Amino acid sequence: MDKDDKKLAQIRELLEQAEEKVSAAKRILFEQVYQEQAENVSKDCGSSTIVEGIFNGEEMIDASGKKYPVPANYSSKSKLVAGDSLKLTIAEDGKFIFKQIGPIERKRLVGKLSENGDKFLVSTNGKKYQVLKAAVTYFKAKDSDKLTIIVPKTGEADWAAIENIIEEGD
């Protein structure tokens, strides 16, 4: 490896580290904004508890900042978008039942799927959005496929929902 190749590899590594830090900072800001919007209506409903919160792309966050994991199959099949309002019913036996109660305004974008380690990303307009592996599997998407994704109409989000694959002949 010559000197120029080493420099390029070092630059590439530094850029990837910077992207990860910016992404983490945006995630913290995003959680703060939606945590403030979440209404924590923990109610005792007989033998179950109901909690409302906001979906962040992977989890539901209630008003106190507590996070509840949302099953990837549910969020990908329901095409949940970061910012959607959810209701969680926690049954007496501990079963979690999620329901979307308020979708956020959405916009659709077209991008290209790529795999980066254990993450799936869709690149569009110079931005990369993470998408759930469950959604990639559900749509049988492959690296470099052209996809339609759904993101919040306003605000910053690192996550997108896959709406469909765009066939190359279309």
C-alpha positions in Angstrom: 0.0 0.0 0.0 1.6 3.3 -1.1 1.5 6.6 0.8 -1.6 7.9 -1.0 -3.6 4.7 -0.4 -2.8 5.0 3.3 -3.9 8.6 3.4 -7.1 7.8 1.6 -7.9 4.9 4.0 -7.2 7.2 7.0 -9.5 9.9 5.5 -12.2 7.4 4.9 -11.9 6.1 8.5 -12.0 9.7 9.9 -15.1 10.5 7.8 -16.9 7.3 9.0 -16.1 8.2 12.6 -17.4 11.8 12.1 -20.6 10.5 10.5 -21.2 8.2 13.4 -20.7 11.1 15.9 -23.1 13.4 14.0 -25.6 10.6 13.8 -25.4 10.0 17.5 -25.8 13.8 18.2 -28.9 13.9 15.9 -30.3 10.9 17.7 -30.0 12.6 21.1 -31.6 15.8 19.8 -34.4 13.8 18.1 -35.2 11.9 21.3 -35.3 15.1 23.3 -37.7 16.8 20.9 -40.1 13.8 20.7 -39.8 13.1 24.4 -41.1 16.5 25.1 -44.1 15.8 22.8 -44.9 12.5 24.3 -47.8 12.3 26.7 -47.2 9.7 29.4 -50.7 8.5 30.2 -49.6 5.5 32.3 -53.1 4.4 33.4 -54.0 1.4 35.4 -56.7 -0.3 33.3 -57.6 -3.2 35.5 -55.0 -5.9 34.9 -53.0 -3.9 32.3 -51.1 -0.6 32.0 -51.3 1.8 29.1 -48.4 4.0 28.1 -48.2 6.5 25.2 -45.1 7.6 23.5 -43.3 8.5 20.3 -41.5 6.1 18.0 -37.8 7.0 17.4 -37.1 4.5 14.6 -36.5 1.5 16.8 -38.2 2.1 20.2 -41.1 4.0 21.8 -40.0 6.7 24.2 -42.5 7.9 26.8 -42.6 11.4 28.3 -40.2 10.4 31.2 -37.6 9.2 28.6 -38.2 5.5 29.3 -37.7 3.4 26.2 -39.8 0.4 25.1 -38.5 -1.9 22.3 -40.9 -2.0 19.4 -40.8 -5.4 17.5 -39.0 -4.9 14.2 -41.7 -7.0 12.3 -44.5 -4.7 13.6 -42.7 -1.5 12.8 -41.6 -2.6 9.3 -45.0 -4.1 8.3 -46.9 -1.1 9.8 -44.4 1.3 8.1 -43.8 3.2 11.3 -41.9 6.5 10.9 -39.9 8.2 13.5 -42.2 10.7 15.3 -45.4 8.5 15.1 -47.4 8.3 18.3 -47.8 4.9 19.8 -49.9 3.3 22.5 -48.5 0.4 24.4 -50.7 -1.9 26.5 -48.7 -3.9 28.9 -50.8 -6.9 29.9 -50.8 -8.5 33.3 -48.8 -11.4 31.9 -46.1 -8.9 30.6 -47.2 -9.1 27.0 -46.5 -5.8 25.0 -49.2 -4.8 22.5 -48.3 -1.7 20.4 -50.8 0.3 18.4 -50.1 3.4 16.2 -52.4 6.2 17.3 -51.1 9.2 15.5 -49.0 9.1 12.4 -46.6 12.1 11.8 -46.7 13.9 8.5 -44.7 12.0 6.0 -42.8 12.4 2.8 -41.5 9.8 0.3 -38.0 9.7 -1.1 -36.3 7.4 -3.5 -32.9 6.0 -2.7 -30.4 3.2 -3.1 -30.0 0.4 -0.5 -26.5 -0.5 0.8 -25.3 -2.8 3.6 -22.7 -1.4 6.0 -21.7 -4.2 8.4 -24.9 -5.1 10.3 -26.7 -1.9 9.2 -28.8 -1.3 6.2 -28.8 2.2 4.8 -30.7 4.0 2.0 -28.9 6.9 0.4 -30.9 9.7 -1.1 -30.1 13.4 -1.7 -26.8 13.2 0.1 -28.3 11.7 3.3 -28.3 8.2 4.6 -31.2 6.7 6.5 -31.1 3.5 8.4 -33.8 0.9 7.7 -34.7 -2.1 9.7 -33.3 -5.5 8.6 -36.8 -6.9 9.1 -38.1 -4.5 6.4 -35.2 -5.4 4.0 -35.9 -9.1 4.5 -39.7 -8.6 4.2 -39.3 -6.9 0.8 -36.5 -9.2 -0.2 -34.3 -6.2 -1.0 -30.7 -6.5 -2.1 -27.7 -4.3 -2.0 -28.0 -1.5 -4.6 -31.8 -1.9 -5.0 -33.7 1.3 -5.6 -36.3 1.8 -2.9 -39.1 4.2 -1.9 -38.7 5.2 1.7 -40.9 7.1 4.1 -39.5 9.8 6.5 -40.9 12.5 8.7 -42.0 15.5 6.6 -40.2 17.9 9.0 -37.3 17.5 11.4 -34.3 15.3 11.4 -34.5 11.5 11.5 -31.9 8.8 11.1 -34.4 6.1 10.3 -36.8 5.5 7.4 -39.5 3.0 6.7 -39.3 1.1 3.4 -42.4 1.5 1.4 -41.5 -0.5 -1.7 -38.8 -1.7 -4.1 -38.7 0.1 -7.4 -38.1 -2.4 -10.2 -35.4 -1.2 -12.7 -37.8 -1.5 -15.6 -40.2 1.0 -14.0 
